[in-house]
Amino acid sequence: MPRSNPIRVMVVDDHEVVRIGISAVLDLTPGMKVVGQCSRTEEARKLSLRLQPDVILLDIRLPDGSGVDVAREILAACPDTHILFLTSFADDHTVLEAVLSGAHGYILKDIASDALVRTIKTVVSGESLIDPRVGKHVLSWVKHLSSQPGHSKRPLLSPQEQRLLPLVAKGMTNREIADSLQLSEKTVKNYLANICAKLNVGRRSQVAAFYAGSFKGPGSVLADQ
């Protein structure tokens, strides 16, 4: 159903020119409105509680702290707010922590303006998205899971569950996945629930990141080395 109200966006970045540029683009986009902007974590905490925005575009590193830490706090205090990391950092540790913070997306700052708008809409619709260029950085997470006690030599995910991973990574909805694999939407939902339980994750963006960092072909997902 079309939204009756505009998507309310908050921008958190320590570079003024970035905040102004993003705000200018989004304010000119029908159905979107920038309701606030700031440059520090403490401001982000207070402003998010007061404004309760639909989406927060959040940089990963801020002058007074970590965007990952403030993301966790905001998500705990504002469960209806979506966190979308917009950053230039793509190192292994940072990407992994960001994905596991519970954020709904992770994209790089060189994204085109129209792609940014689409990503915001995707996140607000309930889907998650991670830039495929940074997905490879979760390989260390895969190795950690594979080394856990009790992990067998068999792949953790079934062949059918493995088929879902690339489609989730592409940002496809449950209905689109169901149509593509000729399954019912309920079956797809159950498969995704099983995948999340096996990987110990809670969001589609984490599943997408896992796929990008671990998939090496049929039969190899999460198999012990």
Buried (B, 14 or more C-beta within 10 A) or exposed (E): EEEEEBBBBBBBBBEEEBBEBBBEBBEEBEBBBBBBBBBBBEBBBEBBEEBBBBBBBBBBEBEEBBBBEBBBBBBEEBEEBBBBBBBEBBEBEBBBBBBBBBBBBBBBBEBEBEEBBBBBBBBBEEBBBBBBEBBBBBBEBBBEBBEEEEEEEEBBBBEEBBBBBEBBBBBBBBEBBBEBBEBEBEBBBEBBEBBBEBBEBEBBBBBBBBBBBBBEEEEEBBBEE
